[in-house]
Amino acid sequence: MKKLLCLVFSLMVAVMAAGCCGDDKQAAAPQAGKTLRLAAAASMEKVFTQKLIPMYQQKHPEIKIEGVYDASGKLQAQIESGLAADVFISAANKQMNALSDKGYMDKSTVKPLLENKLVLIVPKSGSAIKGFEDFSKAKHPAIGDPASVPAGQYAKEALTKLGQWDGIQGKVSLGTNVTQVLNWVAEGSADAGLVYATDAALLKDKVTVVAEAPAGSLKKPVIYPIGVLAKAPQAEAAKDFAAFLQTEEAMKIFAAYGFAQAK
């Protein structure tokens, strides 16, 4: 009888211990989420943070998306210096092509995503500048730095074509990204600036769009290409996110922010 009681007691202890171990094991191994890093042109920050990222994460709660937004040339340099990005969206083909040529991009995923417009803006209070053709008459003009900012590269191309480039030398302010140019005009420290239509729409209560880049002033349209990095830490999630951004649902959101689908 005594041996039987000892056996029953031993079995009870073993069952309780196993239950505790099972609970510990379950609590110690929660489902790990994935963090996807998006490197995108500064002009895209609002549409991603306000709409597209929350929309995608609602469908995929296991994935967290971190955005890095800056001038495309700066993002290119960061990627070349080791930025562990998964998806890259540039405001021009130049930076995407450079990364593809150097092997940083999965070339099979690189595609034109969106189209934007280069526009001339002035402060809401008004300005004597009425078009691209008299941009050089501005006292304090502003554009993105052509060395690293695609909007600045487009601005230089258009102004050169229209005979306005030489006239702004010595007085033009060069922004580190297109958002900085937008803010300068909005606060009145610049009396004219060249930005994307999508940026101007974000501060329409503070700036006025007076003109789009004239036909023929730009050789090619302003295209935003998208691609997945060749060594993306979250390659499969990155491809799924890139595919989502090309859906009709996502395009409607882009359109609401002034972007058009690339042709």
C-alpha positions as CSV (number, residue, x, y, z in Angstrom):
1,M,0.0,0.0,0.0
2,K,2.8,2.3,0.9
3,K,4.6,1.6,-2.4
4,L,1.3,2.4,-4.3
5,L,0.9,5.7,-2.5
6,C,4.5,6.6,-3.3
7,L,3.9,5.7,-7.0
8,V,0.7,7.8,-7.2
9,F,2.5,10.8,-5.5
10,S,5.4,10.5,-7.9
11,L,3.1,10.5,-10.9
12,M,1.3,13.6,-9.6
13,V,4.5,15.5,-9.2
14,A,5.7,14.5,-12.7
15,V,2.4,15.6,-14.3
16,M,2.5,19.0,-12.4
17,A,6.2,19.5,-13.4
18,A,5.4,18.7,-17.1
19,G,2.5,21.2,-17.0
20,C,4.8,23.9,-15.6
21,C,7.5,23.2,-18.2
22,G,5.0,23.3,-21.0
23,D,3.7,26.7,-19.9
24,D,7.2,28.1,-19.6
25,K,8.1,26.9,-23.1
26,Q,4.9,28.4,-24.6
27,A,5.5,31.8,-22.9
28,A,9.2,31.9,-23.9
29,A,8.5,31.5,-27.6
30,P,6.1,34.2,-28.9
31,Q,5.7,34.5,-32.6
32,A,8.5,36.8,-33.8
33,G,7.4,39.6,-36.2
34,K,9.3,40.9,-39.2
35,T,10.6,44.4,-39.7
36,L,10.7,45.6,-43.3
37,R,12.7,48.7,-44.1
38,L,11.5,51.0,-46.9
39,A,13.8,53.6,-48.4
40,A,11.7,56.2,-50.3
41,A,12.0,59.6,-51.8
42,A,11.2,62.4,-49.4
43,S,8.2,63.4,-51.4
44,M,6.5,60.1,-50.5
45,E,6.7,60.3,-46.7
46,K,3.1,61.5,-46.1
47,V,1.4,59.0,-48.4
48,F,3.2,56.2,-46.7
49,T,3.0,57.2,-43.1
50,Q,-0.6,58.4,-43.3
51,K,-2.1,55.8,-45.5
52,L,-0.2,53.0,-47.2
53,I,1.9,51.6,-44.4
54,P,-1.1,51.5,-41.9
55,M,-3.2,49.9,-44.7
56,Y,-0.7,47.2,-45.4
57,Q,0.1,46.5,-41.7
58,Q,-3.6,46.1,-41.0
59,K,-3.6,43.2,-43.5
60,H,-0.2,41.9,-42.3
61,P,0.0,42.6,-38.6
62,E,3.0,40.3,-38.3
63,I,5.1,42.8,-40.4
64,K,6.3,46.1,-39.1
65,I,7.5,48.7,-41.7
66,E,10.1,51.3,-41.0
67,G,10.5,54.1,-43.5
68,V,13.6,56.1,-44.3
69,Y,12.7,59.2,-46.4
70,D,15.2,61.5,-48.0
71,A,16.6,62.8,-51.3
72,S,17.0,59.9,-53.7
73,G,20.7,60.6,-54.1
74,K,21.3,60.4,-50.4
75,L,19.4,57.2,-50.1
76,Q,21.5,55.7,-52.9
77,A,24.6,56.7,-51.0
78,Q,23.2,55.2,-47.8
79,I,22.4,51.9,-49.5
80,E,25.9,51.8,-51.1
81,S,27.3,52.4,-47.6
82,G,25.4,49.5,-46.0
83,L,21.8,50.6,-45.3
84,A,19.9,47.4,-44.7
85,A,16.9,48.3,-46.8
86,D,14.4,45.9,-48.4
87,V,12.5,48.2,-50.8
88,F,13.8,51.3,-52.6
89,I,11.6,53.9,-54.4
90,S,13.5,56.7,-56.1
91,A,12.1,60.0,-57.5
92,A,14.1,59.4,-60.7
93,N,15.5,56.5,-62.7
94,K,19.0,57.8,-62.3
95,Q,19.5,56.5,-58.8
96,M,17.7,53.3,-59.3
97,N,19.7,52.5,-62.5
98,A,23.0,53.3,-60.7
99,L,22.2,50.9,-57.9
100,S,21.0,48.2,-60.4
101,D,24.2,48.5,-62.4
102,K,26.3,48.0,-59.2
103,G,24.3,44.9,-58.2
104,Y,22.4,46.4,-55.3
105,M,19.0,45.7,-56.8
106,D,17.1,42.6,-57.7
107,K,16.7,43.7,-61.4
108,S,13.7,41.4,-61.9
109,T,11.7,43.5,-59.4
110,V,12.6,47.0,-60.7
111,K,9.6,48.7,-62.4
112,P,8.2,52.2,-63.0
113,L,5.7,52.8,-60.3
114,L,4.5,56.4,-60.4
115,E,4.6,59.7,-62.3
116,N,4.8,63.2,-60.8
117,K,4.9,66.8,-62.2
118,L,7.5,69.5,-61.7
119,V,5.7,72.7,-60.7
120,L,6.6,76.3,-59.9
121,I,5.3,77.5,-56.5
122,V,5.2,80.9,-54.8
123,P,4.1,81.9,-51.2
124,K,0.3,82.2,-50.7
125,S,0.8,85.9,-50.1
126,G,1.8,86.3,-53.7
127,S,4.8,86.9,-56.0
128,A,5.7,88.6,-59.2
129,I,6.9,85.3,-60.7
130,K,4.2,83.9,-62.9
131,G,5.9,81.2,-64.9
132,F,9.0,79.1,-65.5
133,E,10.1,81.6,-68.2
134,D,10.7,84.4,-65.6
135,F,12.0,82.3,-62.8
136,S,15.4,84.1,-62.9
137,K,13.6,87.3,-61.9
138,A,12.9,85.9,-58.4
139,K,14.9,87.6,-55.7
140,H,15.2,84.4,-53.6
141,P,14.6,81.4,-55.8
142,A,14.9,77.9,-54.4
143,I,15.4,74.4,-55.9
144,G,16.7,71.0,-54.7
145,D,20.4,70.5,-55.0
146,P,20.9,68.9,-58.4
147,A,23.9,67.0,-57.0
148,S,21.6,64.7,-55.0
149,V,18.0,65.7,-55.3
150,P,16.0,64.5,-58.4
151,A,13.6,67.4,-58.2
152,G,16.7,69.7,-58.4
153,Q,18.0,67.7,-61.4
154,Y,14.7,68.1,-63.2
155,A,14.7,71.8,-62.2
156,K,18.1,72.4,-63.6
157,E,17.2,70.6,-66.9
158,A,14.0,72.7,-67.3
159,L,15.6,76.0,-66.4
160,T,18.6,75.4,-68.7
161,K,16.2,74.5,-71.6
162,L,14.3,77.7,-70.9
163,G,17.4,79.9,-70.6
164,Q,16.8,80.6,-66.9
165,W,19.7,78.7,-65.3
166,D,22.4,81.2,-65.6
167,G,20.2,84.0,-64.3
168,I,19.7,82.3,-60.8
169,Q,23.4,81.6,-60.1
170,G,24.7,83.4,-57.0
171,K,21.2,83.8,-55.5
172,V,19.5,80.4,-55.6
173,S,19.1,78.4,-52.4
174,L,19.7,74.6,-52.9
175,G,17.6,72.4,-50.6
176,T,18.9,69.0,-49.3
177,N,15.6,67.5,-50.4
178,V,12.4,68.7,-52.0
179,T,10.5,69.1,-48.7
180,Q,13.0,71.8,-47.6
181,V,12.4,73.8,-50.8
182,L,8.6,73.5,-50.1
183,N,9.0,74.8,-46.6
184,W,11.2,77.7,-47.6
185,V,8.5,79.0,-50.0
186,A,5.7,78.3,-47.5
187,E,7.5,80.4,-44.8
188,G,8.3,83.1,-47.3
189,S,12.1,82.9,-47.1
190,A,12.0,82.0,-50.9
191,D,9.8,83.9,-53.2
192,A,9.7,81.1,-55.8
193,G,10.6,77.4,-55.9
194,L,10.4,74.3,-58.0
195,V,9.0,71.2,-56.4
196,Y,6.7,68.2,-57.2
197,A,3.0,68.7,-57.6
198,T,2.5,66.2,-54.8
199,D,4.6,68.3,-52.4
200,A,2.7,71.5,-53.3
201,A,-0.6,69.8,-52.5
202,L,0.5,69.1,-49.0
203,L,0.8,72.8,-48.2
204,K,-1.9,74.2,-50.5
205,D,-2.9,76.7,-47.7
206,K,0.6,78.2,-47.7
207,V,1.8,78.0,-51.3
208,T,0.3,78.5,-54.7
209,V,1.1,76.5,-57.9
210,V,1.5,79.0,-60.7
211,A,2.7,76.7,-63.5
212,E,3.8,73.2,-64.5
213,A,7.0,72.6,-66.3
214,P,6.3,73.7,-70.0
215,A,6.0,71.0,-72.6
216,G,9.4,70.2,-74.0
217,S,11.4,71.5,-71.1
218,L,12.0,68.0,-69.8
219,K,13.2,65.2,-72.0
220,K,11.4,62.5,-70.0
221,P,8.5,62.5,-67.5
222,V,9.2,62.4,-63.8
223,I,9.1,58.7,-63.0
224,Y,9.4,57.0,-59.6
225,P,10.7,53.4,-60.0
226,I,10.4,50.7,-57.3
227,G,12.6,47.7,-56.6
228,V,13.6,45.2,-54.0
229,L,17.2,45.1,-52.9
230,A,19.3,42.1,-54.0
231,K,20.3,41.4,-50.4
232,A,17.0,42.4,-48.8
233,P,16.9,41.0,-45.2
234,Q,13.1,40.4,-45.7
235,A,13.1,39.6,-49.4
236,E,9.7,37.7,-49.6
237,A,7.9,40.3,-47.5
238,A,9.5,43.1,-49.6
239,K,8.3,41.5,-52.8
240,D,4.8,41.2,-51.4
241,F,4.8,44.8,-50.2
242,A,6.1,46.0,-53.6
243,A,3.3,44.0,-55.3
244,F,0.7,45.6,-53.0
245,L,1.9,49.1,-54.0
246,Q,1.1,48.3,-57.6
247,T,-2.5,47.2,-56.9
248,E,-5.5,49.3,-57.9
249,E,-6.3,49.8,-54.2
250,A,-2.9,51.4,-53.6
251,M,-3.0,53.4,-56.8
252,K,-6.2,55.1,-55.6
253,I,-4.3,56.3,-52.5
254,F,-1.4,57.5,-54.6
255,A,-3.8,59.4,-56.8
256,A,-5.4,61.1,-53.8
257,Y,-2.0,62.5,-53.0
258,G,-1.4,63.8,-56.5
259,F,0.6,60.9,-58.0
260,A,-0.3,59.2,-61.3
261,Q,0.4,55.6,-62.3
262,A,3.5,55.3,-64.4
263,K,2.7,54.5,-68.1
